[in-house]
Amino acid sequence: MAEGEIPHLGEFGFAGDDAVVPFTVEALDSRGRAVQLGPMLDSILARHAYPPAVAALLAEMIVLTVLLGASLKFDGKFIAQAQTDGPVDLLVVDLSTPSSVRAYARFDAERLAAAEAAGQAAPAELLGTGILALTVDQGEHMQRYQGIVELNGTGLEAVAESYFRQSEQIPTTVRLAVATLRRREAGGGFRQGWRAGGLIAQFLPEAPERMRQPDLPGGDAPEGADLGAGLPVDDAWAEVKSLVGTVHPSELTDPEVGVERLLFRLFHERGVRVFEATPMLDDCSCSREKIKGVLSSFTAEEIAESVEDGRIDVTCEFCGQHYSFAPEEFAED
C-alpha cells in the first residue's frame, strides 16, 4: 500500500519498525502494546559505541520505556531511570510524547570487563541491585508522578511485572528481546545493526467473575476455584500469560515476522484487534537555549569553575551534541 494511502475493507497496513502497536484481545479482557525497533535503536546505540553487553541492556530499557510511555495521552515525558550497584550503574531513557526518544548508559569499564571474564554479563547481573524509577512528567504546571520498584538481581521483564502488580495492581506480562542483524549497505557490503522488540499484555476485566481472580486486587478465590455459579473455571489471564510465554526472542526481533503477524500467531483463535501505531524517533530534546537556561541558574562562582580555556563547553550525554559558551554570556547585570 502506498505511503499515506488509507486502507480499504480487506486491506491492512503494517506498522513496520520503530512504531508501537496497541492491541486488544476482547475475549480475554486483555490489552497491550508491541513493538519492533530497528533504525531508531541502531542510531542511538551507534552514537555512543557502547560495549555490546551495555548496548544490549540499554536496548532492553529503551523497548520497555516505549512500551510503557506510548500509552500516555498528553504532552509530557515518561522517564525510566535505573540506578544500581552493578557494573552498569545508570540507565536513563526518556520519551517525550508522542514520539521522541533519547537514552544514555553509564558503566564502569573495569568492572564490566571483570564481569565478562567471570561469565557474569547477563543483563540482570550487569544491573545488580538498586531501583528503577518510572516518572510521568506532565509539564512545569503539573505535579510529577513517580513509581519506584526495587532491582534485586532480576531482569527488566520481571521488574516491570512486579511494578504493575504492586504499584498499579494490574496483572501484567512483559517480553523483551535484543539481537544484532547484518544489514546490507546502500553502496554494497554489510554492517552489523541492532534490533529489539517487546510485548506487554495486561489483564483488565470487567466481568465480576473475572474480577475475583486471585492475582487481581481484592481477588478472594483460590487459584483453580470455580468463580461462576456452576460455570467452568475462567482462566482467561492464565491463557494470555501462557500464550505470551510461547514467544521466542527471535520472533520479537525478526523483521520478517513483524508485530501484527506475531500478534495474529498468538491470539488469532480468540480474535485480536490492532490499532493505529505510534512512531518512535531518535530525537534528543536538548538545545543551545535549554543548556544556556541551565547555566544561567549557576552562581558566579559556579560559572567561573566551569570555564576551561576561556569557554564553557557542554556535551549532551544523550546525543553527544556539543555546545560552547563565552563566560560573558552569563555575566550579572
Residue pairs with C-beta under 8 A, 6 or more apart in sequence:
1 7
1 11
1 13
7 13
12 260
14 258
14 259
14 260
15 21
15 258
15 259
15 260
15 277
16 36
16 258
17 36
17 37
17 38
17 39
17 40
17 255
18 35
18 36
18 37
18 38
18 39
18 40
18 41
18 279
18 280
18 281
19 35
19 259
19 277
19 278
19 279
19 280
20 33
20 34
20 35
20 66
20 67
20 70
20 277
20 278
20 280
21 33
21 34
21 35
21 259
21 260
21 263
21 274
21 275
21 277
22 31
22 32
22 33
22 70
22 71
22 274
22 275
22 276
22 277
23 31
23 32
23 33
23 34
23 263
23 267
23 272
23 273
23 274
23 275
24 30
24 31
24 32
24 272
24 273
24 275
25 31
25 201
25 240
25 267
25 270
25 271
25 272
25 273
26 271
26 273
27 236
27 270
27 271
28 203
28 236
28 237
28 239
28 240
28 267
28 270
29 203
29 204
29 205
29 206
29 207
29 210
29 236
29 237
30 201
30 202
30 203
30 204
30 236
30 237
30 240
31 201
31 202
31 204
32 199
32 200
32 201
32 202
33 67
33 70
33 71
33 199
33 200
34 67
34 197
34 198
34 199
34 200
34 259
34 262
34 263
35 63
35 66
35 67
35 70
35 197
35 198
35 199
35 259
35 280
36 195
36 196
36 197
36 252
36 253
36 255
36 258
36 259
37 59
37 62
37 63
37 66
37 195
37 196
37 197
37 280
38 193
38 195
38 255
39 193
40 101
40 280
40 281
40 282
41 59
41 62
41 194
41 195
41 196
42 193
42 194
42 195
43 282
44 58
44 62
44 101
44 102
44 103
44 282
45 55
45 58
45 59
45 194
46 194
47 319
47 320
48 55
48 104
48 105
48 320
50 58
50 105
50 107
51 107
51 109
51 112
52 180
53 112
53 116
53 121
53 126
54 88
54 105
54 107
54 112
54 126
55 105
55 194
56 123
56 178
57 88
57 91
57 105
57 123
57 126
57 127
58 91
58 93
58 103
58 104
58 105
59 178
59 194
59 196
60 123
60 155
60 156
60 176
60 178
60 196
61 80
61 82
61 91
61 93
61 103
61 156
62 93
62 101
62 103
62 196
63 176
63 178
63 196
63 197
63 198
64 80
64 93
64 156
64 160
64 174
64 176
64 198
65 78
65 80
65 93
65 94
65 95
65 101
65 103
66 95
66 101
66 198
66 280
67 174
67 198
67 199
67 200
68 78
68 80
68 134
68 160
68 200
69 78
69 80
69 95
69 97
70 95
70 98
70 278
70 280
72 78
72 95
72 97
72 98
72 136
74 97
74 138
75 97
75 138
75 139
76 96
76 97
76 136
76 137
76 138
76 139
76 142
77 94
77 95
77 96
77 97
77 135
77 136
77 137
78 94
78 95
78 97
78 134
78 135
78 136
78 137
79 92
79 93
79 94
79 95
79 133
79 134
79 135
79 137
80 91
80 92
80 93
80 94
80 132
80 133
80 134
80 135
81 90
81 91
81 92
81 93
81 132
81 133
81 135
82 90
82 91
82 92
82 127
82 130
82 131
82 132
82 133
82 151
83 89
83 90
83 130
83 131
83 133
84 90
84 127
84 128
84 129
84 130
84 131
84 151
85 128
85 129
85 130
86 111
86 125
86 126
86 127
86 128
86 129
86 130
87 107
87 108
87 111
87 112
87 114
87 115
87 126
87 128
88 105
88 106
88 107
88 112
88 126
88 127
89 106
89 107
89 108
89 130
90 104
90 105
90 106
91 103
91 104
91 105
91 106
91 127
92 103
92 104
92 105
92 318
93 101
93 102
93 103
93 104
94 101
94 102
94 103
94 285
95 101
95 280
96 283
96 285
98 278
99 278
99 279
99 280
99 281
99 283
100 281
100 283
100 284
100 285
101 280
101 281
101 282
101 283
102 282
102 283
102 284
102 285
102 318
102 319
103 318
104 317
104 318
107 126
112 121
112 126
115 121
115 125
115 126
122 155
123 155
123 156
124 153
124 154
124 155
125 153
127 151
127 153
128 151
128 153
129 150
129 151
129 152
129 153
130 150
130 151
131 148
131 149
131 150
131 151
132 148
132 149
132 150
132 151
132 156
132 159
132 163
133 146
133 147
133 148
134 146
134 147
134 148
134 149
134 163
135 144
135 145
135 146
136 144
136 145
136 146
137 144
138 144
147 163
147 167
147 168
149 159
149 162
149 163
149 166
149 167
150 159
150 162
151 159
154 162
155 176
156 174
156 176
157 174
157 175
157 176
160 172
160 174
160 200
161 172
161 173
161 174
164 170
164 171
164 172
164 202
165 171
165 172
165 215
169 216
169 217
170 202
170 203
170 204
171 202
171 203
171 213
171 215
171 216
171 237
172 200
172 201
172 202
172 203
173 200
173 201
173 202
173 240
173 241
173 244
173 245
174 198
174 199
174 200
175 198
175 199
175 200
175 244
175 247
175 249
175 252
176 196
176 197
176 198
176 252
177 196
177 197
177 198
177 249
177 250
177 252
177 253
178 194
178 195
178 196
178 253
179 194
179 195
179 196
179 249
179 250
179 253
180 192
180 193
180 194
180 195
181 192
181 193
181 194
181 195
181 253
181 255
182 190
182 191
182 192
182 193
183 190
183 191
183 192
183 193
184 190
185 191
195 253
195 255
196 252
196 253
197 251
197 252
197 253
197 259
198 252
199 244
199 247
199 252
199 262
201 240
201 241
201 244
203 213
203 215
203 216
203 236
203 237
203 240
205 211
205 213
205 216
205 236
205 237
209 227
209 228
209 231
209 234
210 216
210 227
210 234
210 236
210 237
211 218
211 219
212 218
212 219
212 220
212 221
212 227
213 219
213 221
213 227
213 234
213 237
214 220
214 221
214 222
214 223
215 237
221 227
224 233
225 233
226 232
226 233
227 233
227 234
228 234
239 270
243 266
243 267
244 266
246 266
247 262
247 266
251 257
251 262
251 265
252 262
259 274
260 274
263 272
263 274
264 272
266 272
284 316
284 318
284 319
284 321
286 316
286 318
286 319
286 321
288 323
291 314
291 316
291 323
291 325
292 323
292 325
292 329
295 303
295 306
295 312
295 314
295 325
295 330
296 330
298 306
298 330
300 332
303 312
303 327
303 330
304 327
306 312
307 327
310 326
310 327
311 324
311 325
311 326
311 327
312 324
312 325
312 326
312 327
312 330
313 322
313 323
313 324
313 325
314 322
314 323
314 324
314 325
315 321
315 322
315 323
316 322
316 323
